[in-house]
């Protein structure tokens, strides 16, 4: 298992990391074939309720599998403020690269970070405050936790480092019984509300993790990876169960 895999090893177009954060990668054997399965989260991005883009609806995102990397099959316009997200990401990324050691040393909390970011007059984007805050909160939680891991070789969520929360010592991957139970419940709602046909079933399930181990605690969910071997597709499913 690899935590925080590089975008270049996850996506055919690494720019997708602006929208989908790589959490971990595993080598999976499915019917005697080897696959590199990447678990992702779009935590911080809000989907438009009225949209029903194929491969991007009802907490389900589809990716074409290309020799261990993913190509997004949906439409990024499913996200609120999709056209403004790259500028926001670039601003936040530049700030973090400049100040990450300072943030780490001072144990800057998410609340303190957001307050400081809002004071910066360079921020002038089309996103409304809620969408901006949600994305920035998730960005900082993810980047802080990832940087701590890269710097010290130990995984500590930002809440543990900056707010002295107890460390989660559970395995990163959910066990077989737990993830199957979660998927079965999710499928019931998905099959009722889905617009497009996907033929998703429980036999496709490969792995699952919790987004709160890597990104913001608020709005956290279980991320499940489903593999359709015949069509060479990987579905990233989000369950709020």
Secondary structure as UniProt FT lines:
FT   STRAND          2..3
FT   HELIX           7..10
FT   HELIX           14..18
FT   STRAND          21..30
FT   TURN            31..32
FT   STRAND          33..41
FT   TURN            43..44
FT   TURN            49..50
FT   TURN            54..55
FT   STRAND          56..57
FT   TURN            58..59
FT   STRAND          60..66
FT   TURN            67..68
FT   STRAND          69..72
FT   HELIX           76..78
FT   TURN            80..81
FT   HELIX           82..106
FT   HELIX           110..119
FT   TURN            121..122
FT   HELIX           129..152
FT   HELIX           158..163
FT   HELIX           176..193
FT   HELIX           202..204
FT   STRAND          205..210
FT   HELIX           211..213
FT   TURN            218..219
FT   STRAND          222..228
FT   TURN            229..232
FT   STRAND          233..239
//
